[in-house]
């Protein structure tokens, strides 16, 4: 959350539409109670987070290439 108690939105920076498809292909164990590596970027005075990897206990799933 930012200083205004607004959550940082997860969004792609650019035209990486393929990343959305990756979320649908991931098993549930990769989507619950895991760590997500993101890069922050700013657009129109708003900060967004772009997902790059999901880190589990035994693997790293990269969402980009």
N, C-alpha and C positions, 0 to 999 in steps of 0.2 A: 504494500500500500504506500501511496505517496503521502506527502504532508497534509493533503486535504482529505485523507481517508478514502481515496479512490484507488481501486485495484489497477495494477498495470496490466494492460490488455496484451494477450499473446497474439502476435500478428506477423505475417511475412513481410520482409523488407524488400519490395520489388515484385517480380512476377514469378515467384517460385510456387506455382500452383501444385506441383507434384508433391510438395511436402504435406499438403492436406490429405493426399491419398495414403501416405505412410501411416498417419494416425489410425486410419481405418484398418490397416493390415497388422498393426501391432497387437500381440496378445494382451489380455487384461492385466497380467502380472507386470507388464511394462508400464501400465498406465496408473496403477494405484500404489501409493506410498513409496514413490521413487523420487530421485533427484533429477531435475531437468537443467541442463546447461543452456543458458540463453545469452544472447548479446542484446544489449539495450541500444535503441536508436530513437531519435527525435524526429517528429514530423508535425508541422503546424503547432508548435509549442506544447506538444503532448509526447510523453515518453512511452514507448512500446517495447515489448520483449519479443525477440525472434528465437524460436527454439532451434538448437543445433544438435543436441544429444540427450538421450535418456540414460541415466546411470543406475544400474541395478547392483545387487550384491555380487553378481558373477559376470556381468557383461556391460558393455557400452554400446548403445544402439545409436548410430549416427543418422540424423535425419536429412542431412545435406551431403552433397558431394561436389 
